[in-house]
């Protein structure tokens, strides 16, 4: 039985019960039941139907909702793993191919200077691959959305993970209610926030960062999230440089959800720090 069928049965059964009872009472039972006794029996009949039949329907409804939530969580997890597979292909596999090319060049090096240069480039590539693998493993280990776990617990777990790994002072200002985000939005938003905080940890040389999320607009679906640090900032050249897979991943995730992603200086006149802002307007990509 579908969710819609159960819902309509719950709505119509009490009405039909009263209708059938009143029809029988006035056409068949009227010589045997007084009007007062019939009126007295009506609420008890509805109560009996509610206790016996509607309780079962409500139980079926809850089971259907649980199955729907599990299906949504599974779908979100599968989409997350597909995204990770694309990132592994676009980032790590390309880096490994580049390293194989550099190894070929290393074999053909004629001078000590060229040999040392190629060796240093290979070391840099290995470190880059290592960081990408660590990040992918961390994303796999941390379930972005767990149906039995409150959404805010996932956010606090991410903050604790970054604190332990970097010693950053992190501040959280979270004003979004759990119901504002779909399961897919939770997956994608958490992944973007994770990447933004990992960039702060690895590249910003920051002492502290602030994560803010709040409703934006009056439609009940729009929101604004930002990650602001007090680090060295990020230049336009760095954002456009090859190998910035994390930034591209954030941009791709935001674009897929119909969100706007902005990365700019945290303050005016070239002030230190960087702010990553995700702006989501209602009516974006649903599950």
N, C-alpha and C positions, 0 to 999 in steps of 0.2 A: 504494500500500500504506500502510495507516494505521500510526501509531506503535505501537498496541497489537498489531497483527499482526506487525510486525517484532520487537517484544520477545518475543512468544511463540515465534516461529520461532527466535530466538537461544537461547532456553531449551530448546527441544525437539529441535533438530537434532542436537546431540551425543548425546543419549540415544537418539534414533531410529537414528542411525548405528551405535552400538554394538549396539543390539538387532537391527537388520537383519544386521549382520556376524556376530553370534553365531548367529543363526538359519541363515544361509547356510553358515556354517562347520560347524555340527553336522549339517545335513540334506543338504547337497550336497557340500561341500568336504572333509569329514572323511576320505574315502579318499585324498585327494590331499595334504592338509596335516596335518602332525603337530600335536599340541596345543601343543608349545613354539613352533613357528613361528607358529601362529595367535595365541598370546598376544603374541609379539613384534611381529606385524603390526598388532595392534589400536591401539596408540597412534599409529602412523604413519598409519593410515587416518583416525583422528580429527583428527590434525594436518593432513592433506591437505584434509579437509572444512573445517576451520577457516580455513586459508589461502585456499582458493578461494571457498567460499560465505559463510562467516560474515564475512569481511572486507568483502564487498559489502554484506551486511546491516548491518554496523556503519556503513559509509559512508552507506547510506540513512538509518539512524537519526540520524546527525549532521546530515544535510541536513534531515530532518524537524524536528529540534530547532532548527536555525537558522531555518527558516521560521516555526516557532512563536514564537521570540523576536522575529523581525521583525514578525510579526503583532501580538504584544503591544505592541511599541514603537509601531507605527503606530496601534493602537487608543488607547494612552495619549496620543499626540500629538493625535489627533482629539478626544478628550475634553477635552484641555487647551484646544484652540482653540474648542470649543463653550463652555467656561467663560469664555474671554476674550470671546466674542461676547455672552454674557449680561451680563458686566461692562460691556462697552461700551454695551449697551442700557440697563442699569440706572443706570449712572453718567454717562457722557459725554452720551448722548442726552438724559437728563433735565436735565443742566446746560445744554445748548444750548437746550432748550425754555425753561428758566427765563430764560436770557439774552435770548431773543426777547421774552418778556413784559416784561422790564426795559427793553428798547429801546423798546417801545411806550409804557411809562410815561415814558421819557425824552422822547419827542416831545411828551407832554402836560404836562411840567413847567412850572409857572407861576413859580417863584421860583428864584433862584440857588442857595439852600440845597438845595432839592429836586433841582435839576439836578446839583449836585456829589455829593449822596448817591446818586442813581441811577448816576452815572458811576463812583463808587467801588465800588458793588456789582457793576457789569458787569466792572470790572477784576478784582475778587476771583473772579468766576465764570470769567473767561478764564484766570486763573492756576490755578484748580482744574482746569479742563479740560486745560490744558497739562501739569500734573503727572500726571493720569490717562493722557494719551496717552503721555507718556514712560515711565510704568510699564508700560503695555501693550506698547509697543515693546520694552522691555527683556525682558519675559517671553517675547515671540515670538523675540527674538534668541538667548536662552539656552535651549538644549534641556535640559529637566529630566532626561531619561534618554536616554543614548546607548548603544546596545548595545555598541559597540566601545570605549567609554570607561568606566573604573571609576567606580562610583557616587560614591566619595569625591572624585573629581576635580570632579564637579559641585558638591559642597559647598565645596571649596576655591575654585573659580571664583567662586561666590557671595560668599564672604568677601572675596576679592581685589577684586571689583567694588564692594562696599560700602566697603572701605578706601579705594580710589582716589577714590570719589565723595564721601566725607565726612571722611576723616582719622580716623575712629574707631579706637580700639584694640580689636581683636576677639580674643577667646580662644575656641578650639574644644576641647570635650571630647566626643569622639564614640566611643561604645562599642558601637554597633550594627553587626552584621556585615551584609554585602551580602545574604546569603540571607534575612535576617529580613523584608525588605520585598518586596512584589510591585511590578511595574512601575507600576501605578496608585498604590500607596501612595507610591512614590518621587516621582511627579509631584506629588501633592497635598501631601505633606510639604514638599517643596522650595518649592512655591508659598507655603505658609503661612509658612515660615521667611523667604522673601524679603520678603513683605509686612511681617512683624514687624520685620525689620532696616531696611526702608525707612521704617517709622514712626519707628523710633529715629533714623534719619538726618534725617528731615524735621521731627519735632515734639518730640523728647525733650530736645534741647539737652544730650545726653550726651557724656561723654568716652570711655567704654568700654562694651562689651557682651560678654556671655558666652553662647555657644550650647552647651548640654549635651543629649546624647541618650544614653539607656542602656536596657537591657532592664528590664522591669518585670513581676515575677511569674515563674512557673516554666513557663508554657505554651509558651515559645519564640516567641510572636507578639506579646505585649504589650510596649509600650515607652513611655517618658516623655521628651519633649523640651521644653526651655525656652529662652527668650531673655530674659536679664536685663540691664537697663541701669542706669546711675547718673544718669539725667536728672531732669527736673522732675516726673515721674510723670503719671498720667492720672486725671482725676476721673470720677465717675459721670456727671456732666452731659456731659462730652466724649464718653463712650462712647455715650450715648443721643442725641447731637446729630445733626441731619440732615446728610447729606453725608459721613458717615464710611463711605464705600464700602469702603475697605480693611478696616476692622474687620468689616463685614458679609460681605465676601468670605471672610475667614478663618473666620468662624463658619459660613458656608454650606458651605465645603469640609470643615471638620471634621465638621459634622453629616452630610453626604453619606457620609462614610467611617465613621460610627459612632464618632467620636472625641469626647472632651470637651475644650473649649477654655476656659481660665480666664485672665482678665486682671486682675491685682491689683497692689497695692503690693509693691515688692521686699522691704521690711522691715517690722517692726512699728511701731506708733505713728506712722504717717504718714511713715515714712522716705522719702528720695528714691528715685526709680527705679521701674521697672515690670517685672514678670515676666509673660511670656506662656507658658503651659504647655499642651502638647498631650499628652493621655493616651489611649493606644490600647490597647484590650483585645483579646486574641486572639479570633478568630471574627467579626471585623468584616466590612466589605464587601469582597468579593474582586473580582478582575478580571472 
